[in-house]
Amino acid sequence: MEAVTIHINETVACDQRKAIAQIVKGCKGVRAVCHYDEKPHLLMIEYNPYAVASHELIQVILRHGLHAEVIGL
């Protein structure tokens, strides 16, 4: 398993963060997704790099009209 932190450029309400986290968590190879109200622009994702690549996780977020980038591995 690997972990990645994704920065979402837009300010996203708590309900929308929860929805995005659930969508990402539903991706093949994703084990866990964490988000915190204290850091509303960040999603921490634990995933299997043999099943999904970090750039594919970014694409999931982009498809929902948000701008995002990987900031940590």
N, C-alpha and C positions, 0 to 999 in steps of 0.2 A: 504494500500500500504506500501511496505517496500522499502528500498534502499540498494544497495550493491555496493562496489567498488571492481573491479577486476583488478589485476595486471597481465599484459602480460609480460612474461620474455624477449621475443625477441624484438629487435628494429623493429618496423613496420612502413612502409612508410604511409603517410597520406592517399593515395588512398586505401591501404589495411585496415587501421583503419576504414575508412568510410564504406567499404564493410562489415567488421566484425560487425560494429555497426548496419548496416541495417539488416544483418542476425539475430542478436540477437533481434533487435526490432520486427522482424517478428515472434518471438516465442510467443506462447499462454501465456497470462498473463503479458507480458512486456508492460509497458506504455511508457517509455522513455529511451533513451540511450544517454549519453553525452560523448564526448571525446574532448580533447583540445590539440592543438599543443605544448603547454608549458609543458604538462605532457603526452608524447606519450605512456607511458606504462600503462596508466590507462583508464578504462571504468567505468563510473558511470551508474548504471542501477536502474530504478524504476520499481518495479514489484509487482504483486499480489501473495503472498506466498501460497494462496489457489489454484492457477492455475499452478504455476511452482515453483520449489525449486532452490535455488542458485546453488546447485551442478549440476543441469540440465543445467543451463546457462554456467557453466564452461565446461561441456561436449560439448556444441555447439562450443565453441572456440577450444577445444582440437581436435575436428574432422576436424578442418581446419589447422592442423599441428602446432599449437602454444601451448606453455606451459603457463598456467595461474593458478592463485589462488585467493581466496577471501581474501582481506586485511581489509575490514571494513564492518560493518552492519549498 
